Amino acid sequence: MSELSRLRWRCRRGMRELDAVMVYYLDHRYGEASAEDQAAFRQLIECQDPEILDFLTGRALPRGEALQRVVEVIRTGYRP
């Protein structure tokens, strides 16, 4: 299984809304992201759904500059 296929599978969440934003980032931003931001995205998809939701809604701030950057790109860059 390729790295992108594995990441796409990990983007499948329990909430359809999270699926949409995570896959959108993977399809439109991940490839052009820095290695540090790609690592932060891989870290993000290992988090539990409630924690990701808190990050994306601004109820919690992720730890680490790269993770904060990726969350902000996801929050502001999603275009359905």
C-alpha positions in Angstrom: 0.0 0.0 0.0 1.4 3.4 -0.9 2.0 6.1 1.6 -0.8 8.3 0.2 -3.2 5.3 0.2 -2.3 4.6 3.8 -2.8 8.2 4.8 -6.1 8.4 2.9 -7.3 5.3 4.9 -6.2 7.0 8.2 -8.2 10.1 7.2 -11.4 8.1 7.5 -12.9 9.3 10.7 -16.0 8.6 12.7 -17.4 11.9 11.6 -18.1 12.6 7.9 -17.2 16.3 8.4 -13.7 15.3 9.7 -13.4 12.9 6.8 -14.1 15.7 4.3 -11.6 18.2 5.7 -8.8 15.7 6.3 -9.1 14.2 2.8 -9.3 17.7 1.3 -6.0 18.6 3.0 -4.4 15.4 1.8 -5.5 15.9 -1.8 -4.8 19.6 -2.1 -2.2 20.6 0.4 -0.2 17.7 1.7 1.9 17.2 -1.5 3.2 20.8 -1.4 3.6 21.0 2.4 7.1 20.9 3.9 8.4 17.7 5.4 7.8 19.1 8.9 4.2 19.9 8.0 3.7 16.5 6.4 4.9 14.9 9.7 2.6 17.2 11.7 -0.4 16.1 9.5 0.6 12.4 10.1 0.7 13.2 13.8 -2.7 14.9 13.6 -4.4 11.9 12.0 -3.3 9.8 14.9 -5.3 11.9 17.3 -8.8 11.0 18.4 -11.8 12.5 16.7 -12.9 14.7 19.6 -9.4 16.1 19.9 -9.2 16.9 16.2 -12.6 18.5 16.3 -11.5 20.7 19.2 -8.4 21.8 17.2 -10.4 22.6 14.1 -13.1 24.5 16.0 -10.6 26.5 18.0 -11.6 25.0 21.4 -8.1 23.6 21.9 -4.7 24.6 20.6 -2.5 21.8 19.4 1.0 21.5 20.8 3.8 22.4 18.5 4.3 25.0 15.9 4.0 22.7 12.9 0.8 21.1 14.1 -0.7 24.5 14.8 0.2 25.5 11.2 -1.4 22.4 9.7 -4.5 22.9 11.7 -4.8 26.5 10.6 -4.3 25.5 7.0 -7.1 22.9 7.3 -9.4 25.4 9.2 -8.9 28.2 6.6 -8.3 26.2 3.4 -11.2 23.8 3.2 -13.4 24.5 0.1 -16.2 22.0 -0.4 
